[in-house]
Amino acid sequence: DTGVSQDPRHKITKRGQNVTFRCDPISEHNRLYWYRQTLGQGPEFLTYFQNEAQLEKSRLLSDRFSAERPKGSFSTLEIQRTEQGDSAMYLCASSLRGPSSGNTIYFGEGSWLTVV
Amino acid sequence: GDSVTQMEGPVTLSEEAFLTINCTYTATGYPSLFWYVQYPGEGLQLLLKATKADDKGSNKGFEATYRKETTSFHLEKGSVQVSDSAVYFCVVRRFGNEKLTFGTGTRLTIIP
């Protein structure tokens, strides 16, 4: 069990550029979650997948954001035409089923995005 | 929607002091309650949880009791250590929902 891994850990990009983050969940975890955390705030839910199906999306996930999990394993989160307000830490998490079934959600260390 | 209000930090205590971090929540039905901790340079980790009223979650000397009548889930530890320095998040999850709702976090610093 190597934990949830995220890449890159840090990204600095110019406003208007596209960025993509990758998340590798814990092996055999079928649920995968994306959260966003800004400085001084708690994480906010963005979206989650069960296997390859995206089952819920927050209103925070604007049209410029897209998440995929094509084979039900790793996931990508792409932000198009980045804005300074997108600067945040993007957290990925996974669980074997879901917290509603009592299983713990495990978080990665996050990917820091700075838009300049 | 669901919300969590927790004690604002930063909180600074001396080693072996008693710790309380207050947390109250708003959620419909019978939510589950959690405390997550983020140590410097590490990802969020589940510290403890409680899934029904009057349950007490405990781990690493920390405790929190699910109080439905006061909608609270205060975190306590009798004797803190320098290694407890971290950011602590109170979290609520509505029954049947996959989304976790976090408080803003409380930064705790323990000085020797």
Interface residues (C-beta under 8 A of the other chain):
Chain A: G3 V4 R31 Y33 Y35 G40 Q41 G42 P43 E44 F45 Y48 L55 E56 S58 L91 A93 G98 P99 S100 G102 T104 I105 Y106 F107 G108 E109 G110
Chain B: V4 S32 Y36 G41 E42 G43 L44 Q45 L46 T51 F89 V91 R93 F95 G96 N97 E98 K99 L100 T101 F102 G103 T104 G105
